[in-house]
């Protein structure tokens, strides 16, 4: 819902226009792309590089976090029903 002076009301909060919403949306996409790239780079590195025996537990903990939390949250947001900004702005 947009008022006469161009202020957009979004989920009961006051947002200053469509440009600000688009900037936030672009930032989210860039952050998701960066985190996905870092996660896949880490996965590639632990697959093909030698890992010292003393660090294997730490490597497995980080891998579990990235796959279980970061990647699944990003995929759930962009391919699930959580991305409501696209649906409401159209």
C-alpha positions in Angstrom: 0.0 0.0 0.0 1.5 3.3 -1.1 0.3 6.7 0.4 0.0 9.9 -1.7 3.4 11.1 -0.7 5.2 8.0 -1.9 5.7 6.3 1.4 5.1 2.5 1.2 3.6 0.7 4.2 5.1 -2.8 4.3 3.9 -5.2 7.0 2.8 -2.5 9.3 6.3 -0.9 9.3 7.1 2.4 7.6 9.5 2.0 4.6 10.7 5.0 2.6 9.7 4.1 -0.9 10.3 1.3 -3.3 14.0 2.1 -3.9 14.9 1.2 -0.3 13.0 -2.1 -0.6 14.9 -2.9 -3.8 18.3 -2.0 -2.2 17.5 -4.4 0.7 16.5 -7.1 -1.7 19.7 -6.6 -3.8 21.8 -6.8 -0.6 20.1 -10.0 0.4 20.8 -11.6 -2.9 24.4 -10.5 -2.8 24.8 -11.8 0.7 23.2 -15.2 -0.2 25.4 -15.5 -3.3 28.5 -14.7 -1.2 27.7 -17.2 1.5 26.8 -19.9 -1.0 30.1 -19.3 -2.9 32.1 -19.5 0.3 30.3 -22.6 1.4 31.0 -24.4 -1.9 34.6 -23.2 -1.9 35.0 -24.7 1.6 33.4 -27.9 0.5 35.7 -28.1 -2.5 38.8 -27.4 -0.3 38.0 -30.0 2.3 37.3 -32.6 -0.5 40.5 -32.1 -2.4 43.1 -30.7 0.0 44.9 -32.6 2.7 43.5 -32.0 6.2 45.7 -32.5 9.3 44.4 -35.1 11.7 44.2 -32.6 14.5 41.8 -30.4 12.6 39.4 -33.0 11.3 36.8 -32.4 14.1 36.8 -28.7 13.5 36.5 -29.2 9.7 33.5 -31.5 10.3 31.8 -29.0 12.7 32.2 -26.2 10.2 30.9 -28.3 7.4 27.9 -29.4 9.4 27.1 -25.8 10.2 27.4 -24.6 6.6 25.3 -27.4 5.1 22.8 -27.7 7.9 22.2 -24.1 8.7 23.6 -21.6 6.2 22.8 -23.3 2.9 19.5 -24.8 4.0 18.3 -21.4 5.2 19.3 -19.6 2.0 17.6 -22.3 -0.1 14.5 -22.3 2.1 14.2 -18.5 1.9 14.6 -18.2 -1.9 12.8 -21.3 -3.0 10.3 -21.6 -0.2 7.4 -19.3 0.8 9.5 -17.0 2.9 10.3 -14.6 0.0 7.2 -12.6 0.3 8.7 -9.3 -1.0 8.4 -10.5 -4.6 4.9 -11.6 -4.2 3.7 -8.4 -2.5 5.5 -5.9 -4.7 4.0 -7.3 -7.9 
